[in-house]
Amino acid sequence: MSEGTPIYLPDIINSSGAICFDKLGTNKKTTFISITGQDGSGKTNLRDNIAKNLANLGYIVITAKSPCDKHTVNLLNNAISQNGYEDWYTEQLLFSFMDGLLSNYMVQLNGKCDFFVCQRGPIDQYAHGVTRSGKSYSEIYSIQRPLRLAKFDIYVHLNCDPKVAWQRICDDEGKDRYEYPEYFERQSPITKDLYDNIMSGKYKELDFLRTSKHLYVDTTDKTIQEVYENVYSSLKSLLKELK
């Protein structure tokens, strides 16, 4: 690892699933950041840009993407609910299992790095999960049981016009089976509703998210650099509040 380079979580997990702590620190005050929101809204670019800038400032930064287990991702993409999401319960169990695995890694990394910047996370079950299944917050909550999970300090919600989002990723060979125009049309308003419902306190199932800091950015008319500058400016203020 060279100076100014973020550490990608899978690169420090060995074949037995344990974290290798050799390149990490001790007695750090770790800040956990989740980049969540609409597919095609720019989450990957934002995560990487934030992580690189923080690493260039001399911080130990770990990045991740949830779900973070390749085998389970393969199941989700190729084995579960291929015919109209008929088996939403099994699918939700798999996502909830992955939320628990991510949480376990976060507990282990707490104090070992300055920043943990993750693309997606448990919050996504209340937007991405609702879009997939059409189920309520209450039904998702009862399976996920989020109070058992490690908490993120900051959530950055990205959203985008569905047609613009599709144009951004339509030629991407790495698209997963949830990334298609009709899905994006459903996902975008649900993404905005989730942010609004967290901030309003309307649903008790979302109370576990209300102790965190939240940013919302519509990236429809913004470049990658503009999104980064917008978010990073706000992040600096939030980080001061967390100290």
ChimeraX attribute file (.defattr): number of C-alpha atoms within 10 A of each C-alpha:
attribute: neighborCount
match mode: 1-to-1
recipient: residues
	/A:1	7
	/A:2	7
	/A:3	11
	/A:4	17
	/A:5	18
	/A:6	24
	/A:7	22
	/A:8	16
	/A:9	19
	/A:10	16
	/A:11	11
	/A:12	17
	/A:13	14
	/A:14	10
	/A:15	7
	/A:16	6
	/A:17	11
	/A:18	11
	/A:19	16
	/A:20	12
	/A:21	14
	/A:22	7
	/A:23	11
	/A:24	17
	/A:25	14
	/A:26	12
	/A:27	10
	/A:28	16
	/A:29	13
	/A:30	18
	/A:31	20
	/A:32	20
	/A:33	25
	/A:34	28
	/A:35	23
	/A:36	27
	/A:37	31
	/A:38	27
	/A:39	26
	/A:40	24
	/A:41	29
	/A:42	25
	/A:43	24
	/A:44	17
	/A:45	15
	/A:46	23
	/A:47	23
	/A:48	18
	/A:49	18
	/A:50	20
	/A:51	25
	/A:52	20
	/A:53	16
	/A:54	18
	/A:55	21
	/A:56	15
	/A:57	11
	/A:58	13
	/A:59	20
	/A:60	24
	/A:61	27
	/A:62	26
	/A:63	21
	/A:64	22
	/A:65	19
	/A:66	18
	/A:67	22
	/A:68	19
	/A:69	14
	/A:70	10
	/A:71	10
	/A:72	16
	/A:73	17
	/A:74	12
	/A:75	13
	/A:76	20
	/A:77	14
	/A:78	12
	/A:79	11
	/A:80	16
	/A:81	16
	/A:82	12
	/A:83	7
	/A:84	9
	/A:85	14
	/A:86	12
	/A:87	13
	/A:88	17
	/A:89	15
	/A:90	14
	/A:91	20
	/A:92	20
	/A:93	14
	/A:94	19
	/A:95	24
	/A:96	21
	/A:97	16
	/A:98	21
	/A:99	25
	/A:100	19
	/A:101	16
	/A:102	22
	/A:103	20
	/A:104	13
	/A:105	17
	/A:106	19
	/A:107	13
	/A:108	12
	/A:109	21
	/A:110	19
	/A:111	17
	/A:112	22
	/A:113	23
	/A:114	24
	/A:115	24
	/A:116	25
	/A:117	27
	/A:118	27
	/A:119	23
	/A:120	24
	/A:121	24
	/A:122	25
	/A:123	21
	/A:124	22
	/A:125	21
	/A:126	23
	/A:127	24
	/A:128	23
	/A:129	21
	/A:130	20
	/A:131	22
	/A:132	18
	/A:133	18
	/A:134	14
	/A:135	13
	/A:136	13
	/A:137	18
	/A:138	14
	/A:139	15
	/A:140	21
	/A:141	16
	/A:142	10
	/A:143	14
	/A:144	22
	/A:145	13
	/A:146	21
	/A:147	11
	/A:148	10
	/A:149	18
	/A:150	18
	/A:151	21
	/A:152	22
	/A:153	18
	/A:154	22
	/A:155	24
	/A:156	23
	/A:157	23
	/A:158	27
	/A:159	26
	/A:160	26
	/A:161	18
	/A:162	24
	/A:163	14
	/A:164	16
	/A:165	24
	/A:166	21
	/A:167	12
	/A:168	14
	/A:169	17
	/A:170	14
	/A:171	9
	/A:172	9
	/A:173	7
	/A:174	9
	/A:175	12
	/A:176	13
	/A:177	11
	/A:178	14
	/A:179	16
	/A:180	16
	/A:181	16
	/A:182	12
	/A:183	17
	/A:184	23
	/A:185	17
	/A:186	17
	/A:187	24
	/A:188	23
	/A:189	17
	/A:190	20
	/A:191	24
	/A:192	20
	/A:193	14
	/A:194	21
	/A:195	22
	/A:196	13
	/A:197	15
	/A:198	19
	/A:199	16
	/A:200	11
	/A:201	13
	/A:202	11
	/A:203	13
	/A:204	13
	/A:205	19
	/A:206	21
	/A:207	15
	/A:208	14
	/A:209	23
	/A:210	14
	/A:211	12
	/A:212	14
	/A:213	18
	/A:214	19
	/A:215	15
	/A:216	16
	/A:217	17
	/A:218	16
	/A:219	20
	/A:220	18
	/A:221	11
	/A:222	15
	/A:223	11
	/A:224	15
	/A:225	12
	/A:226	12
	/A:227	22
	/A:228	18
	/A:229	15
	/A:230	12
	/A:231	19
	/A:232	16
	/A:233	10
	/A:234	11
	/A:235	19
	/A:236	10
	/A:237	10
	/A:238	16
	/A:239	13
	/A:240	8
	/A:241	9
	/A:242	11
	/A:243	7
